[in-house]
Amino acid sequence: MGRKRRQFSSQFKFTVALEAVKGLKTVNEIASEYNVHPTQVGTWKRQLLAEGPGVFDSHADRDLQEQAARETELYEQIGRLKMELEWLKKKAALFNRG
């Protein structure tokens, strides 16, 4: 059975990539210091330069934000529909009297 893949936090990735961007050490020196593969250091560096520090945030965080936005929109829609229903009930009551 193969080794379990290591998972790195977004803060760790950002730290390593920032170290690589500074250019004070070679990619190989940074890789050995942080115990990661040099290719991974280069990948994180390119991502940081392309997209900034938010690039390493997990997809779960983004999914939670999207879900919260959808819930807010749905609650607003529920509120509008309740108001319309009450208005229609009042208007229906006026027509039933007449």
C-alpha positions as CSV (number, residue, x, y, z in Angstrom):
1,M,0.0,0.0,0.0
2,G,1.3,3.5,-0.9
3,R,2.2,6.3,1.4
4,K,-0.6,8.7,2.5
5,R,-0.3,12.0,0.8
6,R,0.7,14.9,3.0
7,Q,-1.6,17.9,3.1
8,F,-0.3,21.4,3.8
9,S,-2.2,24.3,5.2
10,S,-2.7,27.4,3.2
11,Q,-0.5,29.4,5.6
12,F,2.4,26.9,5.1
13,K,2.0,27.0,1.3
14,F,2.0,30.8,1.4
15,T,5.1,30.9,3.6
16,V,7.1,28.6,1.3
17,A,5.9,30.4,-1.8
18,L,6.8,33.8,-0.3
19,E,10.2,32.5,0.6
20,A,10.7,31.4,-3.0
21,V,9.5,34.8,-4.4
22,K,12.0,36.7,-2.2
23,G,14.8,34.9,-4.1
24,L,17.2,34.9,-1.2
25,K,17.6,31.1,-1.4
26,T,17.4,28.7,-4.3
27,V,14.3,26.6,-4.8
28,N,16.3,23.5,-3.8
29,E,17.4,25.1,-0.5
30,I,13.9,26.1,0.3
31,A,12.6,22.6,-0.6
32,S,15.1,20.9,1.7
33,E,14.4,23.4,4.5
34,Y,10.6,22.8,4.5
35,N,10.9,19.2,3.5
36,V,8.9,19.4,0.3
37,H,9.7,18.6,-3.4
38,P,11.4,21.5,-5.4
39,T,8.7,21.1,-8.1
40,Q,6.0,21.8,-5.4
41,V,7.9,24.9,-4.3
42,G,7.9,26.2,-7.9
43,T,4.2,25.4,-8.4
44,W,3.3,27.3,-5.2
45,K,5.5,30.2,-6.2
46,R,3.7,30.5,-9.6
47,Q,0.3,30.3,-8.0
48,L,1.2,33.0,-5.5
49,L,2.5,35.3,-8.2
50,A,-0.6,34.6,-10.4
51,E,-3.4,34.8,-7.8
52,G,-2.1,36.2,-4.5
53,P,-2.4,34.8,-1.0
54,G,-6.0,33.8,-1.3
55,V,-5.1,31.1,-3.8
56,F,-4.3,28.5,-1.1
57,D,-7.6,28.8,0.7
58,S,-9.4,25.5,0.7
59,H,-12.4,24.8,-1.5
60,A,-14.4,24.0,1.5
61,D,-14.2,27.7,2.7
62,R,-15.3,28.9,-0.7
63,D,-18.2,26.3,-0.7
64,L,-19.3,27.5,2.7
65,Q,-19.3,31.2,1.5
66,E,-21.3,30.2,-1.6
67,Q,-23.8,28.3,0.5
68,A,-24.2,31.2,2.9
69,A,-24.9,33.5,0.0
70,R,-27.5,31.1,-1.4
71,E,-29.2,30.8,2.0
72,T,-29.4,34.6,2.3
73,E,-30.9,34.9,-1.1
74,L,-33.5,32.2,-0.4
75,Y,-34.5,33.8,3.0
76,E,-35.0,37.1,1.2
77,Q,-37.2,35.3,-1.4
78,I,-39.2,33.6,1.4
79,G,-39.8,37.0,3.0
80,R,-41.0,38.5,-0.3
81,L,-43.3,35.6,-1.0
82,K,-44.8,35.8,2.5
83,M,-45.5,39.5,2.0
84,E,-47.1,38.8,-1.3
85,L,-49.3,36.1,0.2
86,E,-50.5,38.3,2.9
87,W,-51.4,41.0,0.4
88,L,-53.2,38.5,-1.8
89,K,-55.2,37.3,1.3
90,K,-56.3,40.8,2.1
91,K,-57.3,41.5,-1.5
92,A,-59.2,38.1,-1.7
93,A,-61.1,39.0,1.5
94,L,-62.2,42.3,-0.1
95,F,-63.6,40.5,-3.2
96,N,-65.4,37.8,-1.1
97,R,-67.3,40.5,0.8
98,G,-68.5,42.3,-2.3
